[in-house]
Amino acid sequence: MKTESEIRKEILDLVHELYRIREQNKKFIPGKTRIHYSGRVFDEKEMKAAVDSVLDFWLTLGKRGREFIKDFTEYMGMKYGVVTNSGSSANLLALSALCSKNIRKPLRMGDEVITTALTFPTTLNPILQNGLTPVFVDVEEGTYNIDTEMIERAISQKTRAIFFAHTLGNPADMDKIMDIAGKYNLYVIEDTCDALDSRFKGKLCGTFGDMSTFSFYAAHHITMGEGGAVLTNNYELYKQVLSIRDWGRACFCQTGEENPSGACGHRFDYKFEGLPEGYDHKYVYSNVGYNLKPLDIQCAMGIEQLKKLPSFTERRKHNFNHLYNLFKKYESKFILPRWLKEAEPSWFALPLTIREDAGFTRKEFIAYLESKLIETRMLFAGNILKHPAYKNINCRIEGELNNTNAILERAFFIGVYPGLTEEMLDYMSSAVDEFMNLR
Ligand SMILES: Cc1ncc(COP(=O)(O)O)c(C=O)c1O
């Protein structure tokens, strides 16, 4: 009879073989194969790691979750990390932790958070979900990032935090943001979901503010299918993020710990006012929480993906440069992306805004690209305040949102993800040249 480890090896060898066969059959046919704006880039290692984890059948968050978050936190050079089931959950946790009564200076209902209306919805939603008031400022043309000149103007007695994204991987001006935050004593949360491995002055995005959030959805810089993380150097905030992720419980031992008395050895040693002496700390609730944990299987893939991040980043930069140079020829028609001289973006995608006098519309250009099977996407919500769900939200707008509205009307993005090959880039270039030559 075969041993368990022999069976496991056979299964994993077959997975490897399956991957090899699929790879052999992969072929790019110009005009026939769809060019995605993003996608999973993986090899047999992720497939084997996922299957290996399934074979364990632990399923819920466990040793691979602990390994992933340790590796990720170390890669980022941060002290504390919490893995989540999505980037949206990471954002919700970060904002909810800031509102926890267990921290020294919690945000309270009606407090203001400065953000942008050019946003992914779940960057904004946690502000609303926690009863806080978003204060919208415009973004800059070309960088698509929060206009730091407007932040200071937007500050009122009630302002407590700045929550912004490094748009599409383009680092925001962290010198200015951190200066303003220091001056007015504001919390800073960096939505780094699209900016993993981007740097500002050589320092990784997501390491400047009080907390940062990440997404490991299939489209992002690394993936575990669905997934996310919150990072911080603040132990008080870390404990709240962990608690709120895990139903709000007071216990901050990691899930899956074997010791019956918890990893801390004190599971039955606490006394809380109103609760019986020694009430199981796992069932004491110190926050109004959720359950936003991923599965261990997801983390198994994340461990392998993280090892590939440096090569992914290199490829993203290469692809971005290729497509940037293509559109540079047509600068009179497109507003090209801009980045700060201190910034080293690992682009999520290449954003473009069609100039008002280009002689063609976004709709026409996108329809053309899509007809050539080149995928495009809108810059998330454009101006989220124009969307049905957000028409009557309680908010304040500082100044005009002119650039945000221009993005709503005329911007879009195309992919630069590591799965784009030279053949695909060449095909994209000739398709764009063909459209422009017809003008
Ligand atoms: C800037 C930004 N924040 C948050 C999210 C949400 O991440 P997820 O899809 O993992 O929930 C996204 C999604 O792509 C995003 O682009």
The ligand as an SDF file (V2000), in Angstrom:
LIG
                    3D

 16 16  0  0  0  0  0  0  0  0999 V2000
   -7.6210   51.1740   -4.8100 C   0  0  0  0  0  0  0  0  0  0  0  0
   -8.3970   49.9620   -4.4380 C   0  0  0  0  0  0  0  0  0  0  0  0
   -8.7790   49.7880   -3.1690 N   0  0  0  0  0  0  0  0  0  0  0  0
   -9.4760   48.6930   -2.7800 C   0  0  0  0  0  0  0  0  0  0  0  0
   -9.8060   47.7180   -3.6630 C   0  0  0  0  0  0  0  0  0  0  0  0
  -10.5940   46.5300   -3.2010 C   0  0  0  0  0  0  0  0  0  0  0  0
   -9.8550   45.3470   -3.2420 O   0  0  0  0  0  0  0  0  0  0  0  0
  -10.6160   43.9190   -3.3440 P   0  0  0  0  0  0  0  0  0  0  0  0
  -11.0680   43.7660   -4.7400 O   0  0  0  0  0  0  0  0  0  0  0  0
   -9.5640   42.9370   -2.9490 O   0  0  0  0  0  0  0  0  0  0  0  0
  -11.7340   43.9630   -2.3690 O   0  0  0  0  0  0  0  0  0  0  0  0
   -9.4490   47.8420   -4.9990 C   0  0  0  0  0  0  0  0  0  0  0  0
   -9.8580   46.7780   -5.9350 C   0  0  0  0  0  0  0  0  0  0  0  0
   -9.3910   46.4680   -6.9230 O   0  0  0  0  0  0  0  0  0  0  0  0
   -8.7300   48.9850   -5.4010 C   0  0  0  0  0  0  0  0  0  0  0  0
   -8.3550   49.1560   -6.6740 O   0  0  0  0  0  0  0  0  0  0  0  0
  1  2  1  0
  2  3  1  0
  2 15  2  0
  3  4  2  0
  4  5  1  0
  5  6  1  0
  5 12  2  0
  6  7  1  0
  7  8  1  0
  8  9  2  0
  8 10  1  0
  8 11  1  0
 12 13  1  0
 12 15  1  0
 13 14  2  0
 15 16  1  0
M  END
$$$$
